[in-house]
Amino acid sequence: MRLHTAVIGMIALAALAGCSGYTASGPYGSAGGGGGGGGPVGSVTVGNNGRIAFISAHNGTANPAVDTVAVGATVTWAWTNNEGVSHSVQSQGSTAFASSPIIDVDGQTYAVTFTTPGTYQYDCAVHGTAMTGTVVVR
């Protein structure tokens, strides 16, 4: 009976360990931002890449790119393959963050650390609603 109780206890502990907080994994480049759990948690490519888009490195979504991150996480936008076309990260809506300048240089990055839960909408100041994204902070 004690062995049975011990086995059930170990299974319960393993299940609880599997229910820990948000973690992200994926193919992040050097532009990835650090977040609450250490390591990159949010990275968005800004560029043409066959179409003008924000592309989330976390889950591959594009226009609108969507990332969900933990409070205290940093999201980094990286300008790549933009072929000299200007883009920006412009905060929209009632939950706001500091917007980037308009950038047209490959390799530039812009990072924001999100310290308050909420849904943050953004677009490109140059392309408007044709190029949008969302960061959900939990």
Backbone bond lengths (Angstrom), bond angles and torsions (degrees), N, CA, C in turn:
res aa  C-N    CA-C-N  psi(-1)  N-CA   C-N-CA  omega(-1)  CA-C   N-CA-C  phi
1 M - - - 1.440 - - 1.535 110.79 -
2 R 1.350 117.36 -39.84 1.461 120.08 179.36 1.521 110.83 -64.06
3 L 1.340 117.51 -38.62 1.462 121.04 178.38 1.521 110.16 -62.65
4 H 1.307 117.39 -42.79 1.463 122.39 178.69 1.526 110.37 -60.70
5 T 1.329 118.01 -44.69 1.462 122.47 178.85 1.528 110.79 -64.89
6 A 1.322 117.36 -40.78 1.459 121.19 179.14 1.521 111.19 -64.22
7 V 1.326 117.65 -41.75 1.465 121.68 179.29 1.520 110.16 -64.06
8 I 1.308 117.40 -43.68 1.472 120.52 179.11 1.529 109.96 -63.48
9 G 1.335 116.96 -40.46 1.465 120.24 177.51 1.509 112.58 -61.73
10 M 1.320 118.39 -41.67 1.470 121.71 179.13 1.522 110.84 -66.73
11 I 1.323 117.17 -38.79 1.470 120.10 177.88 1.530 109.83 -63.85
12 A 1.333 116.62 -41.81 1.462 120.23 179.27 1.528 110.94 -63.06
13 L 1.328 117.53 -42.92 1.469 120.63 177.94 1.520 111.35 -63.08
14 A 1.317 117.57 -40.88 1.469 120.90 178.73 1.521 110.43 -64.06
15 A 1.327 117.01 -39.51 1.462 120.44 178.75 1.520 110.92 -64.56
16 L 1.343 117.24 -41.88 1.461 120.49 178.34 1.520 111.47 -64.77
17 A 1.309 117.78 -38.70 1.468 121.01 178.40 1.519 110.64 -62.56
18 G 1.320 116.83 -34.55 1.466 121.13 179.21 1.508 113.15 -73.07
19 C 1.336 117.98 -12.65 1.455 122.14 -178.53 1.517 112.02 -100.17
20 S 1.323 118.11 22.66 1.460 120.12 -179.31 1.508 110.63 -68.52
21 G 1.339 117.38 176.39 1.453 123.44 -173.95 1.515 114.65 -62.42
22 Y 1.324 115.15 -179.50 1.454 123.97 -177.17 1.515 111.47 -61.81
23 T 1.310 116.39 131.40 1.455 121.66 168.63 1.516 107.48 -134.89
24 A 1.295 115.95 151.21 1.451 120.37 179.47 1.513 108.64 -124.90
25 S 1.313 115.40 147.34 1.452 119.23 173.49 1.508 107.75 -139.97
26 G 1.288 116.36 156.39 1.452 118.50 179.50 1.507 110.95 159.86
27 P 1.311 116.06 -179.82 1.461 121.67 -176.20 1.521 111.51 -83.09
28 Y 1.332 116.69 81.69 1.451 119.76 -178.99 1.512 109.78 -93.71
29 G 1.320 116.32 138.14 1.449 121.39 176.19 1.511 110.22 -86.55
30 S 1.303 116.29 -170.43 1.451 120.53 -177.83 1.515 112.38 -66.98
31 A 1.322 117.11 -13.03 1.454 119.94 -179.85 1.515 112.67 -82.66
32 G 1.328 119.19 -4.81 1.466 121.51 -177.95 1.510 110.95 -61.71
33 G 1.338 115.77 144.24 1.453 120.70 179.79 1.508 111.12 -94.67
34 G 1.299 117.14 156.15 1.454 121.79 176.71 1.503 109.65 -88.29
35 G 1.323 117.12 151.69 1.449 119.44 -179.03 1.497 111.63 -138.01
36 G 1.318 114.95 -167.97 1.442 122.36 -174.57 1.510 114.68 -52.00
37 G 1.342 119.02 -40.25 1.451 121.13 -177.17 1.508 113.16 -92.79
38 G 1.304 119.50 6.18 1.456 122.21 -176.86 1.512 110.21 83.77
39 G 1.285 117.82 144.65 1.459 121.75 179.70 1.510 111.41 82.97
40 P 1.316 115.92 169.69 1.458 120.64 -176.26 1.520 111.52 -69.11
41 V 1.326 116.98 136.55 1.447 120.83 176.55 1.519 112.96 -124.57
42 G 1.293 118.24 -22.12 1.452 119.84 179.60 1.502 110.56 -147.17
43 S 1.314 116.62 124.56 1.450 121.05 178.94 1.520 108.06 -144.87
44 V 1.314 116.48 128.05 1.455 121.60 -178.38 1.521 107.97 -126.46
45 T 1.329 116.76 129.56 1.456 122.00 176.43 1.522 108.69 -86.53
46 V 1.322 116.39 133.04 1.456 122.36 177.31 1.514 106.61 -113.37
47 G 1.325 117.64 115.80 1.454 118.47 179.65 1.508 112.57 172.41
48 N 1.318 114.77 -170.30 1.454 120.42 -175.47 1.521 112.07 -84.92
49 N 1.329 118.02 -48.96 1.464 122.25 175.17 1.535 113.20 37.36
50 G 1.301 116.84 47.33 1.465 121.38 -178.49 1.517 112.78 85.43
51 R 1.328 117.01 -17.71 1.466 122.89 175.60 1.528 106.38 -159.22
52 I 1.288 117.35 156.15 1.460 120.16 177.72 1.518 107.10 -76.64
53 A 1.360 117.01 120.46 1.457 118.54 -172.20 1.512 113.17 -160.19
54 F 1.339 114.15 157.20 1.455 123.39 158.91 1.520 104.11 -96.48
55 I 1.317 119.15 127.03 1.466 121.20 179.49 1.516 108.60 -123.26
56 S 1.334 116.13 120.33 1.460 121.42 -180.00 1.516 110.43 -74.30
57 A 1.330 117.43 123.10 1.466 121.03 176.21 1.519 110.60 -73.74
58 H 1.331 116.53 -21.37 1.464 120.70 -178.34 1.527 111.46 -69.38
59 N 1.328 117.28 -46.26 1.457 118.82 -175.86 1.524 113.85 -133.79
60 G 1.316 118.65 6.83 1.457 121.84 174.09 1.518 115.84 77.98
61 T 1.331 118.52 1.97 1.453 119.04 179.95 1.521 110.28 -70.42
62 A 1.306 115.77 150.70 1.461 121.51 178.68 1.516 109.07 -139.10
63 N 1.309 116.07 142.27 1.470 123.72 175.56 1.518 113.93 33.70
64 P 1.280 122.15 79.76 1.453 124.51 4.15 1.524 112.21 -90.47
65 A 1.316 116.03 130.68 1.465 120.66 172.30 1.521 106.84 -68.13
66 V 1.323 117.33 137.71 1.459 121.33 -179.36 1.523 108.78 -130.25
67 D 1.328 116.72 127.50 1.453 122.19 175.09 1.523 108.51 -128.98
68 T 1.311 116.71 138.69 1.461 122.45 172.61 1.516 107.13 -114.07
69 V 1.335 115.97 124.58 1.456 121.19 -176.68 1.521 109.61 -132.67
70 A 1.325 115.94 162.67 1.460 121.98 177.19 1.524 110.37 -80.35
71 V 1.324 116.36 154.71 1.464 121.02 173.69 1.527 108.11 -55.47
72 G 1.319 116.61 133.85 1.459 121.86 -178.90 1.518 113.79 93.21
73 A 1.329 117.29 -4.46 1.462 121.45 -179.62 1.522 110.90 -79.85
74 T 1.322 115.44 154.50 1.457 122.08 176.87 1.523 108.94 -109.24
75 V 1.323 115.76 132.47 1.466 121.56 173.13 1.518 106.76 -107.85
76 T 1.329 116.39 132.24 1.461 121.60 -179.73 1.525 109.53 -117.73
77 W 1.314 116.02 128.71 1.458 122.28 173.49 1.520 107.25 -99.27
78 A 1.332 117.34 133.65 1.465 122.01 -178.78 1.529 109.40 -122.66
79 W 1.317 115.94 127.50 1.464 121.29 178.30 1.523 108.03 -83.00
80 T 1.332 117.17 113.51 1.464 121.33 178.74 1.521 109.63 -137.78
81 N 1.308 115.82 145.60 1.461 121.85 177.29 1.523 111.74 50.68
82 N 1.329 116.84 40.56 1.463 118.38 -178.47 1.523 112.84 -91.97
83 E 1.322 117.26 -2.14 1.469 122.65 173.22 1.521 112.48 50.22
84 G 1.338 116.90 36.52 1.462 120.62 178.13 1.509 114.77 78.46
85 V 1.340 117.91 3.93 1.461 121.16 178.46 1.528 107.91 -83.54
86 S 1.314 116.80 132.14 1.456 121.60 -179.42 1.523 111.52 -76.15
87 H 1.351 114.93 142.87 1.466 122.60 176.10 1.522 108.01 -144.15
88 S 1.329 116.20 166.82 1.461 121.09 173.31 1.520 108.97 -151.10
89 V 1.311 115.42 173.09 1.458 123.07 171.16 1.519 104.44 -117.33
90 Q 1.335 116.11 108.04 1.463 121.94 -174.44 1.521 109.40 -115.70
91 S 1.327 117.03 115.00 1.457 121.97 -179.55 1.531 110.63 -64.09
92 Q 1.319 115.71 139.40 1.463 122.39 179.51 1.521 109.28 -129.93
93 G 1.300 118.52 151.99 1.460 121.36 173.25 1.510 113.73 92.67
94 S 1.356 114.09 -177.26 1.459 120.04 -174.34 1.526 113.00 -78.46
95 T 1.337 118.96 -29.08 1.462 120.44 171.99 1.518 106.39 -93.15
96 A 1.320 116.30 114.09 1.466 120.00 -169.35 1.524 111.78 -121.47
97 F 1.328 114.47 161.41 1.455 123.08 172.20 1.521 107.17 -138.79
98 A 1.311 117.72 166.26 1.460 121.60 -178.56 1.527 109.92 -66.86
99 S 1.318 116.54 127.22 1.464 122.00 -179.24 1.527 110.73 -80.23
100 S 1.340 114.99 155.19 1.461 120.10 177.70 1.524 109.99 -83.13
101 P 1.333 116.57 163.47 1.461 118.47 168.44 1.528 108.99 -72.76
102 I 1.309 116.61 170.43 1.468 120.54 173.30 1.519 106.96 -76.51
103 I 1.333 115.72 127.60 1.465 122.19 -174.40 1.522 109.80 -125.06
104 D 1.342 116.88 139.72 1.465 120.20 177.57 1.533 112.45 -131.07
105 V 1.332 116.90 20.43 1.458 121.24 -176.54 1.520 110.54 -111.34
106 D 1.351 117.08 124.77 1.464 120.41 175.12 1.527 109.77 -57.89
107 G 1.319 116.23 143.33 1.456 121.38 176.70 1.515 114.49 90.53
108 Q 1.331 118.47 -11.68 1.461 120.49 176.98 1.528 109.51 -69.78
109 T 1.309 117.08 150.15 1.462 121.55 176.23 1.518 109.58 -132.12
110 Y 1.321 114.74 158.93 1.457 122.49 175.11 1.521 106.57 -141.73
111 A 1.326 117.79 128.82 1.464 121.25 -175.84 1.516 111.02 -125.67
112 V 1.339 115.07 143.82 1.459 122.12 176.14 1.526 107.92 -133.03
113 T 1.331 116.30 131.71 1.461 121.49 173.33 1.520 107.18 -97.26
114 F 1.330 115.76 124.77 1.459 121.89 -176.93 1.529 109.42 -97.04
115 T 1.332 116.78 113.69 1.465 121.79 -175.19 1.529 113.32 -104.91
116 T 1.327 117.35 -6.43 1.457 121.53 -178.31 1.525 109.81 -126.19
117 P 1.348 117.30 131.21 1.466 119.37 177.65 1.528 110.89 -59.69
118 G 1.304 115.84 149.05 1.457 120.79 177.19 1.512 111.11 155.95
119 T 1.322 115.51 -179.97 1.461 122.46 176.70 1.515 107.51 -111.40
120 Y 1.318 115.73 120.57 1.464 122.85 -175.26 1.528 108.96 -111.04
121 Q 1.317 115.91 115.99 1.469 122.40 178.49 1.528 108.66 -93.93
122 Y 1.327 116.41 146.08 1.456 119.82 175.59 1.514 109.89 -148.76
123 D 1.326 115.66 161.75 1.458 121.64 173.47 1.522 107.99 -145.51
124 C 1.317 115.51 -175.81 1.453 122.68 176.75 1.529 107.74 -97.82
125 A 1.337 117.47 128.09 1.463 120.41 -179.62 1.525 111.74 -61.63
126 V 1.325 117.22 -25.70 1.464 121.44 -179.10 1.529 111.12 -82.80
127 H 1.338 117.35 -42.33 1.464 121.87 -172.78 1.529 114.68 -105.43
128 G 1.321 117.95 -5.62 1.460 122.17 174.86 1.521 113.80 57.02
129 T 1.333 116.38 -134.83 1.466 121.43 -174.63 1.521 113.32 -69.81
130 A 1.330 118.89 -9.01 1.468 120.80 175.40 1.524 110.92 -74.18
131 M 1.340 116.51 -10.77 1.460 121.42 -175.55 1.523 107.90 -144.41
132 T 1.359 116.89 96.42 1.451 120.96 -173.57 1.525 111.61 -129.81
133 G 1.318 116.50 166.69 1.441 121.30 176.42 1.523 111.09 -160.20
134 T 1.332 114.83 170.23 1.463 122.03 -178.83 1.529 108.99 -142.06
135 V 1.318 116.41 138.47 1.454 122.54 169.85 1.526 106.38 -119.08
136 V 1.338 116.20 122.72 1.461 121.83 176.31 1.522 106.69 -103.28
137 V 1.323 116.62 123.59 1.461 122.05 -177.57 1.520 107.86 -111.31
138 R 1.334 116.03 123.00 1.481 121.71 -178.78 1.484 111.05 -122.08
